[in-house]
Amino acid sequence: MISISLSPNVEKDDRRLALKTLFSPFSWKKGKAIGELENDFREYLEVSHAFAFNSGRSSLMAISNAIGGEIILQSFTCNATINPVRWSGSVPVLADVDDNYNMDVDDLKRKITKNTKAVMVQHTFGLPARIDEIKQVCRENNLLLIEDCAHSLGADYGGQKVGAFGDISFFSFSRDKVISSVYGGLVTTNNQELAQKIKKYQHSLEYPGFWWINQQVTHPLALAWIMPIYSFGGKYILRAFQLSRILSKAVHYKEKRGEKPSYFPKKMPNALAILARHQFKKLEYFNNHRRKIAKIYTEKLIGFKLPEAPTQSNPIYLRFPVRHKKAHQIIMDLRKENILIGDWYTSPIAPGDTKMEYFKDLDIPKNSQKLAQTTLNLPTHINISEEIANLIVGKINRMA
């Protein structure tokens, strides 16, 4: 079975560490790994401040709480970007995207009002946004720039790492992100005023409960057992584990209705910081592999519209997005062959079963709707070999 999600980054050394951590519950909440992870990011991005949280959602809640007002973000995104803005009392406004899945600068300019406080760029799929142009728009309108780097840790633009352009940035370490601790997130900034607000917010939070931490640490171990038998009943075992709350789901059902689960916002527990730090040490190894797999797709796909990153950028291709008029059909046909390629974003607000009636007040721009009908994305993670990438290419070339 080939999958694009379900903890795709996990290797044997990650499982060994997860097992060791599972049997060290005394280190689950407080510990030195949290501060060490924050320091890793300060040094990597050459920023002054870093604050760890239990998720990207909690990280964005901290930022939204510090800024307030209207925040312009892009459509062709996840409810996990819209919800935290709302949960913090801020107002999300959706701008359209260009054909490379990132914010359309012209539509951004149209969406700015006297109530706008900040702009949030996404760097979708690890393809850097037109950050220099967006930064200029923010400067001209006295707006703060937030970088959503959930897809893009390690990508750069003009020789500078994404995450170092904005007034404030956040990262996600969710199960299918660039590095993974199943859940987890982090905020970075050089802005002293924002840093003080984020620090105060972080200190006001509690750690997640022991059961929630146990769910995340158990996840890579359980998936190592389930994935080899996924096609032979493993998917039902996974579903049973999630329903019985032995394992967590990537997106809680409440989030699909705009509601906040009880485990947001929280501090990052030490157990997840241990897992995230271990993956962070493999960042370049992971991203070099992603670029190698992306090259295979670029050279061998026939009849698909391929991504075009800005010429001065170096993408990481968390996933490799392509466009085709039969995109949804190809996704379903491959699923029948137990190849679970990506459905980011078959709806302008993902996941596809998000209850759109709870987001009906948002204006969904036209190009986001078009891209949602024609986009599929291919796996690039460390467990996708060149042989598997070529297998995927052969299958979807025949289906197109």
NORDA-V961835 format. One line per field, one symbol per residue. phi: phi as a letter, one per 20 degrees, with the letter a starting at -180 (. if undefined). psi: psi as a letter, one per 30 degrees, with the letter a starting at -180 (. if undefined). burial: + if it has 24 or more other ideal C-beta (glycine too) atoms within 12 Angstrom, else -. A space follows every 50 residues. Layout:
phi = ???
psi = ???
burial = ???
This chain:
phi = .dceclmfffdgfffffffffgecffdfeerffffffgfgfgffeldecb ceceafffffffffffdmmececeflbdffefgfffgenedeceefdefd mdgffffggfefcfefdbcdedlfmnegffffffffffffdldfdddedf ecgofccmndffodeffbcbccdffdefcccmcpabdcadefffgfffff fgffeefffffffggfffgfffffefgfdgfdoffffgfffffemfceef cfgfffdnedffedebfffggffffffffgfdgffffffgffffffffed fcndeefcfgfedcfdlgcdecdafdgfffgfffgfemdeeedfcfcgce ffegeffecffeeeffffffffecdccdfcffeeefffgfffgfffffff
psi = kklfbhhffkaeeeeeeeeeeeghffgedklffeeeeeeeeeeefhlfkk kklfleeeeeeeeeefeaakkkllahalffeeeeeefggljkkklllafg glkjeeeeeffklffkflkjkfhkggjklieeeeeeeeefghkkkkkjgf fgjflljhgkkkfgelfklllkhlfgaelkgelllkkklfjeeeeeeeee eeffllllleeeeeeeefefeeefeeefgefhfefeeeeeeeeggellle jkfeffgglklfgklllkleeeeeeeeeeefgeeeeeeeeeeeeeeeeff kkgkjlkjlkfgljlfieljklkkfgeeeeeeeeefghjilkgkjfkfjl lfgkjfffgffkjjleeeeeeffgklkkkglfgjleeeeeeeeeefeef.
burial = +++++++++++--++-++--++----+++-+-++--++++++-++-++++ +++++++++++++++++-++++++++++++++++++++-+++++++++++ +++++-++--++---++++++++++++++++-+++-++--+-++++++++ +++++++---+++++++++++++++++++++++++++++-+--++-+++- ++--+-++---+++++++++++++-++--+-------+--++---+++++ ++--++-+-++-++++++++++++++++++-++--++-++++++-+++-+ +--+-++-++--++++++++++++--++-++--++---++++++++++++ ++-+----+--+-++-++-+++++++++++++++---++-+++-++--++
